[in-house]
């Protein structure tokens, strides 16, 4: 993936996630939309940076042929990303929502489970769509 495509991938992932996360957070916590939107934006920024760095490392380990990755590799990808997000997001959530450790742990783990499935589904759909798009763009040989 090119640098520009990695940025597009991260922005698309986060834009969709931002809407979903804000709506779910308002429903689950009962906090107002402004507070939860602000938290979601901060977490989204953290996730974009982590997503960019994590995917570069993951591609070096598992190759750049993303469309051929198995479900098991995608599950490893999702868990690796989400564990990193748990480490980075936990203190931010605790500080912004002013909640105790156990409550934030449960909220963060709930978000981690949601995003584990979201990340697997998003990346799988993205990779398949990308593979189809790049094949359609490939110059056709003159063979009949």
N, C-alpha and C positions, 0 to 999 in steps of 0.2 A: 504494500500500500504506500502510496506517495505521502509526503508530508501534508499536502493540501487535503488529500482524501482522509487522512487520519483526523484532521481538524473537523472536516465535514461529518465524519462518523461520530466523533465525540459530541459535537453540537447537536446533531439529530437525536442521538441517544438521550442527551440531557434535556433537550426541549420536551420530548415526550415524557420523560421521567419527571420533570418539574411539574407538569400539569397533574400527572397521576399522584405524585407524592403530596402536593399541596392539598388536593381534594381529599385524599385518604387521611392526612394529618388533621385537617379541620374536623372531619367526621369522628375520628378516633379520640382526639384529645379534647375537643370542644373549644380549643383556642380560636381566636379570631383569624380571619383570612390574612390580614396584614402581617401578623406575627409569624404565622406558619409559612407565608410566602417568603418572608425575609430569611427564615431558617432554611427553607428549601433552596433558595438562591445560593446561600453560603455553602450548603452541602453539595449543591450542584457544581459550584466552582471547585470545591475540593475533589469531587468525583471526576471532573473533566481533566484536571491535572493528573490524578491517579490513573484514570483510564488511559490517557496518552502514554504515560511512562510504563504502566503495567503491560499494555498491548505490545509495545516495542520489545520488551523483555520476553513476553510470551511467544511472540513471533520468532524471536531468535532461537528459542528452545524447541518449538514445535513446527517450525518452517512457516513460510509465507503463504502456502497453499491452504487458505482458510476454508474454502468451499468443500474440501475433502475431509475435514476434521470429523471425527466420530463423536457420538453422543458423550462418551466417556471423557474425551478431551475437552468438550464443551462444558461438561460438569466441573472438571478440574479448573478450567478458566473461570467459570462463575464463582466457585468457592474461593479461589485465590484472590480474585478481585474483591469479593465481599468481605473477606477477612481483613484485607488492607483497609477497606472503607470503615469497617467496625473500629479499627484502631484510630483512624483519623477523625471520625465523626463523633465518637462517644463523648469526648470532652466538650465539643461544641454544643451538642444537644443538651448535655447536663447544665451547661452555663446559661444557654438561652432560655430553656424552659424552667430552670430552677427546680428541678426534680431530684429525688433521691437516686442513689446508685441503682437499686434494683428496678425501679420504674423505668429509668433510662435504658438499662440493660434489656428489659423486656421490649420496650419500644424499638430499640436499635436492632434487636434480634428479629422482631417482626418485619421491620423494614428490610433487613438482610435477606430474610426468606422470600419476601416479595420480589426484591431486586435480583435475587439469584434466578428465579424463574423468568423475570423480565429480561435480564441480560442474556440468558441462554436463548430465549425466543427472539429477541431483537437481533442478536448477532447472527443467528442461524438464518433468519429472514433476510437480513442485510447481505450476508455472504452469498446466498442463493441468488438474490436479485442482482448483486454485483457481478456474479459469474455469468448470468444470462445477459446482462447489459454489455459486459466486456466482450463476450462471444459475438454478440450482434454487431458490435463495433469493429470487430477484427476484419481485416481485409479478406475478401473471398478469393480463393485460388481459382484459376481458370478451368478447373476440372469439371467435367459434366458427369 
